[in-house]
Amino acid sequence: MGGTFFLVLIAWSLYWKGMALWHAARRGETVWFVALLVINTVGILEILYLYVFSQKQHPVHDK
């Protein structure tokens, strides 16, 4: 029973970490990428990044 729980927890964490890292890399957000890579929060920080922080629009600068 305990082994199954940890496998599910690892799969959950890897899914969200992969999604968040992919989005951070595509958006060029180096600080977020490193934070998401280093800090292990079992998906909590990753979910917050995907649904809260990455939704914010970056200002467009006219040149």
Stockholm file with secondary structure:
# STOCKHOLM 1.0

chainA/1-63         MGGTFFLVLIAWSLYWKGMALWHAARRGETVWFVALLVINTVGILEILYLYVFSQKQHPVHDK
#=GR chainA/1-63 SS CHHHHHHHHHHHHHHHHHHHHHHHHHHTCHHHHHHHHHCCCTTHHHHHIIIIITTSCCCCCCC
#=GC SS_cons        CHHHHHHHHHHHHHHHHHHHHHHHHHHTCHHHHHHHHHCCCTTHHHHHIIIIITTSCCCCCCC
//
